[in-house]
């Protein structure tokens, strides 16, 4: 597919410029970065207008003394923008982007304004979806796109696209665009572990020691974080959740913290929590220093729990670690796609899942737990890490691939991942960047309405 067909350009692309010398580290590669220079027709010099294939949907795009203004009075779902070709691109090298905007009355900035980079080889896109520059980060009405992208090895040029869509009455003023050679972004490697352990004819005290032995094993492997399973003091003991519940923080979190500190790693563990007159199925996050760093109370309760008097949680917190942003869900939560989606939209990169059961492989054509966990990872562009009693404890990547699995064995299973990677799907691109922008939250009202009549 030619580039004009891909972008729906109104005019032919400019020939890609080539330079005899490599740009210096501080060289600005964008021509007319503040849109102040004008062509004979009054449009911003060095920038090309692009139009949708159906021209009545075209937004108004025009230069002003303050910058490039995109607006569409009377057409809430109009689209439009500008492009610029950039030569002197060295394949495999990194480039820093910084784009400033001012948005007025835009209800969904993340959906409305995009900065897209098409890496080119011989004038054709290396990937049909290009790469999105991270942003906008909004402060008041001002938006900032800021990112470092690495050109594919085969790239010899780039096309920068400022996209404006579906303003719903608002306007976007593009103030400045910058692209400069840069040092590559640092890798964010993390060793993620999960445990398969199913105690039998045990006691809460024995269970705690068995799980701490697994934390010690994870420490010897040099892991950064390890996920234990659900209700670790209850499984295999014959006791109820009420029998083994305790405050959080409490004796068990203190003991787990000592072991986490000794091994200098983060620990996720499922416990039963008693707070006042309430009983919760709670998972905890303990940091490398042994301190309680966060808690998550299971929100979705099967009948086996609510009949026992367990109270549901009501929030989806995410937690900052020294390697990235994580979240925790518990068991039955995995049946509900909204849970992982809520965590991902709040920035979670890894979702840990202490789970009583199950992650069985598919059987008789049915999508069992293993497939569902893989789909949750793929749907949200996150790593999923279940630790279970039935099936397989796994580490799953954002493409849905199983990186580690116990496959019937007991112990710690792990994978080293790089959280800075942005692996794209063919055609659609890097889903973690694309998916949230293409959501239509104002159409999701049925998802939050209470059920008023049977649907089966």
N, C-alpha and C positions, 0 to 999 in steps of 0.2 A: 504494500500500500504506500502510495507517495505521501510525503509530508503534507502537502496542501489538502489532500483528501482526508488525512487523519484529523487535521485541526479545523477543517472547514474554512480555510483562509479566503479572504476576499481578493487578495492580490498575490502574485507569485512570491516565493521566498527569495530573499537576497542571496546572492552567492556567498558561501561560507568563506570568510577571510582566513588566510593563513599567514603566520608571521615567521620570519626567518630566525628569530631568536626567542628563547624561552622567556615568558613573562617573569618579572621579579616577584618576590614573595608579597610585596605590598601593591602590586599593579592592579588597578581597577579594570576589569574586563568588560564592564557594561558601558556602552556609549550612551551619553545623555541620561545619566542615572537619575536626575531630578526632573526630567521632562521639560526643561526650560528652553532648550533649543527647538525651533519650529521649522517644519518643512514649508514649502511654498503654499500648500493648501491649509496651513495652520495646525496640522497634526504634529505630534512630537517627533522630531527627527530621530532616525535610527530605529524607531519602533513601527511595527506594522499592525494594522487593525485586523482582527479576525472576526468573522461573523458565523452564526449558526447556519446549518444547511437550510433551515426554514427562516428566511429573513424577517418575517413579521415578529419573530421572537427576539430580535436584535435589541440589545440595550444601547443607550447613548454613552459613548466614550469620547471625551474631548479634553484637550489640554486647558489648564487654567494657570494663573500665576502661582497657585499653591501646590499644583501637582496635576496628576491625571485623574479626572473625575469620571466615575461610572455611576450611572443612574438610569432609572426606567420608570418615569411617572406613569401611573395607570397600568403597568404591566408587572405584576408582582413576581412572575416567573420568567422574566427575561434573562438573557445571557449575553455575554460579550467580553472583550478584553483585547490585549495586545501581545505581540511576540517580538523577540529580538534574537537574531542569530549571533553566536559567539564562536570565533575561531580560536586558534592557539590552545586547544584543549589537548592535554597529554593523558593518554589512557593510563589508568591505574593511579593517577594523582588525585589529591583531594582539593576541594574548592569550598570556601566559606561563603555563605549567603546571608545577607541581612536586608530585609525589606520592611519599610515602615509604611503604615497606613493610618488613616483616620476613618472610622465608621460612624455613621449617623443613622439612628433608628433601624439598625440591622438586628433582627431578632435572633438570628443564628449565625454569628460571625464565622464559626468553624465550617459551616456549610456554604457560606456565601463567597468567601474570598480564598483563593488558592494560589500558591506559587508552584508551578510545575516545571521540571527540567527534563527535556528530552535529550538524552545523550545520542549523538549521531555518528554514523560511520558512512562515509561517502554520501552524505546528505539524507540518509535514511535512519529512522529511529532504531536504536539497539533493542529497546523494549517498547511495545506499543502503548503502554500506559505511562511511561516516563517515571520520574521520581518526584514525590511531593516534598517540598521544604517544610520543616516542622513549624507549626504556628497556625493561626495567630495567637500569641499570648496577649490577652487584653488587659489594659489598665485604663479604666474610664472608657473613652471612645477611641483610644489609640491602640493599634494592633502592631505586634512585632513578629515577623517571621525570622527565625535564626537557626542555622543548621550548618553542618559540614557534610558534604556528599563526596563520595569517591567515584570518579568516572570509571566505567567499565574498561578493561584493558584494550578493547578494540576501538574505543571512541576516539574521534579526531576533531569533533566539534560539538556544540550544544545549542539547543534552542530554549530560551527562557520564555515562559508563558505566564502572564498575569491573568487569572481567570476570575470572572464575576458572574454569579448566577443567583437566581431566585431571591432578589433583594427584599421582596415583600414590603415595598415602600421605602426602603432605606437606600443610602448611598455609600460608596466606598471611594475615598480619595487616596490614590497611591502617591506617597510623598517621595520615596527614594528606593532605589534598587541597587544592591552592591553584590558583586561576585569577584572574589579574589583567590589566588592560589593560597593554600593553607597546609599546615601539618595535618596528617590524617587523624581522625578521631581515635582516641584510645580504646583498645579492646576492654570489655567488661566481662572478664571470664569469672565464672562461678561454678563450684563443684556442688551439685545438688544431689542429695541422697534421700532414699525412701527405705522403709523397713517392712519386711514381712516377718511377722511373729504372731503365733496364735497359742497363747498359754492354755493349758487344760488342767483341771483338778488343782487349781492354784488358790492363792490368797492375794489380797491387795498388796500386802508387803512383798511377797515373792514376785508379783507382777512388776512392781516398781523396780526391783533389782534387775529383773530380766530386761526391762526396757533401758535401764541405765547402762547395762552391758552393751546394748546396741549403740548407744550414744558413744561409749568408749571405742567401739569398733569403728564408728564413723570418724572419730577423732584420729585414730591411727591411719585412716585412709586420707586424711588431710582435707576432709569435706568442709565446706563453708556453712552448710545448713542441712539438717536431716529432719524428715517428717516421720513421726510416730503415728499410730492409728487412733481410733475413736475409743473413748472411755477406757483408757489403758489399765485402770485399777479394777475394772469390773469384769472384763472378758475372762471367761474360764473359771470364775470364782463362785458362780451360783448366787451372787449377791445382786441386789437391785441398785439402780442409780441412786436412790435415796439413802441406801445403806452406806455407800462409799463417798457421798458428796461432802465437800468441804469448802471453806471460803477460798476465794482467789483474790489476792495472793494468800497462800496458806502453806502448810507443811510440805505438800507434794511439789508445788512450784519452787519452794526453797531448795528441796533436794535435787530436783531437775536442774535448777540454776547452778548448784555447786558442780554438777557433772558437766554442764555446758561450759562453765568457766574453766574447768580443768582441761577441757578439750578445745577451748577457744573456738566454739562454733555456735551457730544459731540452732534452736530446737523448736519444732512445732509438735504439740502433743494434745490429745483429746482427753478431757477430764469431765467429771460431773461437779457442778458448782452449786453451792447453797448460799443464797444471799437473802437474809431476813427470812421470810416465809416462802420465798420462791426457789424453785429448783430448775437449773438450766443445764443443757448439754453444751459445754463450752470447750473451745480450743484455745490454747495459749501459745504465744510466741515469746521465747526467751532468748536474750541476746548473748553475745560472746562473753560478756562480763558476768553472766548469770542473773541479770535483772529481767523482771517481767516487762516485756516491750509492748505487749498488746494482747487483747482478748477478742474472740468472736463467739457470739452465742447463736447456736443453730436456729435458723428461722423457720425451716420447713420440718414439721414433725409428723411422722407416721402415727397410726393409731396406737402402736405399741408404746409410744412415748407419751402422747397427750392423755391416754387413759391412765397412765401412771402419775399424772400431775405435773409433767415437765412443762415449763413456760417457754413459749417461743421468743427468740430474739427479734429485733426489729431494725437492725442497721447492717450496712455492708462496709465496714472500715477497711482501709488499706494502711500498710505500715511501711515506713522507710527504714531500710537496712543500709549497711555499708557497701552493698553491692547492687541494690536496686529496690524497686517497690513490690511488695508482696501482699497477698491476701490469703485468707483461710476460709474454706467452706467445710461443712460436715455432712457426710453420708447422704441422707435423703435429699439434701440440697441439689445433688447432681441430676436429679430427675427434672429440674426446673431450669430452663435455659436463661431465665432472667437473672439468676444469681451470678453466674460467671460474667454475663454482660454488664451487670452493675459494677462488679469489681474492675473489669477491664476499662469501662468508661471513667472510672475514678483513678486510673493510672496503673493498675496492677500489671506487672510483667510476668509474675509467677503466681499461680494459685495452688496452694497446698490443700489436700483433701483427706483428712483423717476419716476413714470410712469403715463401718462394720462389715458391710458387703455392698455390692459385689462388683467385680470387674471381669466377669467371665467373658471369654471369647464368644463370638456369635454362634448360635446354635439353631438349626432348623430354619435358617433364613431370618431369624429375629436379631435386631440390633441390641446386643447385650451391653453390659457396662463398659467393656473395653472399647467398643466402637463409640459409645456415647461420650466417654471422656476424650477420645481423640477428636470427635466432632466439636466438643466444647472448646478445645484448644484451637482448632482451625477456625471456628466461628469468630473467635475473639482475638486471635493473634497472640496467644499467651502460652506459656508452659503450664501444663497441668501435672500435678504430682500427687496421686492417690497412694495412701498406705492402707491396706485392707486386711480383712481376715478370710475372705472368700474371693478367689480369683487371683489376680496378680497385682502386686505393688509396682508402680511404673513411674518413669519420667518420660513425659510426652512433649514434643516440641511444637511450636506454633503452626507447623504444617500438618500436624497430626501424626507424625512419625514417633514410634516408640523407641526411645534412646536407651532405656534400661528397663528390665523386667526381671522379677525373681523366678518366674517360670517353675513354680512348685518348690523352690528352695527357701529356707529360712535364712535371714540375715539382712545385711545392708547392701543396697544396689544403687548405683549412682552414675551420673554422666556429667562431664564438664561442658558447659555451654558458654556462648559469648552473647550477652544481652545487647551488644551494639549491632549485631547483624540485622539486616533488613532483607530477608529473602523474599522475592516477589513471586506471586502466582503469574503464570503466563496470561496475558491479556489484561487481567484486572489489576496487577501490580502488588505492592506491599500492602497486605490486607489491614494490618493494624493502623496504617495511615489512611487508607481509602475508606474502610468500613464505617468508622464513626462520622466521617464527613457526609456519607451517603445515607445515613439514617434519616428517617422522617418522623421525628418524635411527636409532632403534632397530629399524626395519624394513628397513634398508638393508644388512644383513649380506651378502647375495649380492654386493654391489658391491665388497666388500673381501676376499672369499674368493678364494684362488687357484683357477684353473680346474683341475679334476681329470679331466675327460673332454671329448672333443670336443663342441661344441654345434652343429655343422653337418654 
